[in-house]
Amino acid sequence: MVHYYKTMKKIFYLLFFSILGLSSCVNNNDEPDPIVVPEPEPPVNATEDDLIGVWETYYYQKDIIYIYPSGEQQIFPGLRLIEYDGFRTEFYHDSEDNKYKFKSYNVIDHLIDEGTYSASSDTVHFKFTYLAGAPKDTTTKQIIRKLDPSKGIFKTEDVYPGTIGSTGAKFKVTDMKANRNVAIAPTYTDESKVMVDSYFDELSKAPWDITGCAYYYNSLYQPDETKIMNDALVKTQTSYRFYKDAQGNKFCSVSSLNPETNQIEEDKDSPYPIIIVDDVIYRFYTDSKTGKTESLYIWVTDWKTKNGSLTFVDKKNERLGNDISVIVTTDQYLVQRKN
């Protein structure tokens, strides 16, 4: 039965995703430690063959520079695009027509992009026949910032202009993407993350209760929006239970209070299949209107033990609608029940 609070939860998620999108050290002689200057990255001179393989995105960041009519520029903080973790691109050579081709897939292996590619020096050029899930004839290019085929590391940068809605305001976007070769370095990361899969036995020992929420605009606490979250998630005693079935497939069961029966009940679509990519837990469901598979994600941050219980924070960061100067942050605080 779909009850009022369950509907509130879904409305909250839909609203969120629609309106958005140190001290110095001294040594024993009281002398400053010498500054360590990292070695510069070697120049990239890539070939098509260097890219052959399946590359998984493990970090994706979008930076925005606002361009004023005067020509002045303002840099806005970069945001990590969590929902792209686990996307994969396969580069391969098609011997039948002697072309280098690529296919990109989302985390559940649905085809997103397809086409041909070429590489020269520090640039990879893409010619699309299929883009963002639909036929499309267009081209683009990405700058290769780091490529080490032997270690399975491939980092790119894509810079392009944009405008904000009907305002005509101009900005410059830089997409920075870090990828790893799934055959050579399937769990590689150079980012600080909670690698959830390695903690899955602990994660699945007992259910997790949402004990609090917080909503921020540019780090400023928003009590009204926080109350909406708490009403939808905390007052309904929403909890998650993670587990594996006999075949090793991972699931998440979601339960909450049904005010009509005053009983804790599982969501009607529960349990949800999940896929874990580093610090991200994807939870999948079928949209009742479109029949398409959709997903929500949990970004696991601040994993620790507090007062004898495991805890973590599910964090979301997005820019607010047409106002790129505002970053909306939501935190959900989860605590594992004690056995």
Buried (B, 14 or more C-beta within 10 A) or exposed (E): EEBEBBEBBEEBEEEBEEEBBEEEEEEEEEEEEEEEEEEEEEEBEBBBEBBBBBBBBBBBBBBBBBBEEEEEEEEBEEBBBBBBBBBBBBBBEEEEEEBBBBBBBBBEEEEBBBBBBBBEEBBBEBBBEBBEEEEEEEEEBBBBBBBBBEEBBBBBBBBEEEEBEEEEBBBBBBBBBBBBBBEBBEEBBEEEBBBBBEBBEBBBBBBBBBBBBBBBBEEEEBEEBBBBBBBBBBBBBBBBBBBEEEEEEBBBBBBBBBEEEEEEBEBEEBBBBBBBBBBBBBBBBEEEEEEEEEBBBBBBBEBEEEEEBBBBBBBBBBBBBEEBEBBBBBBBBBBBEEE
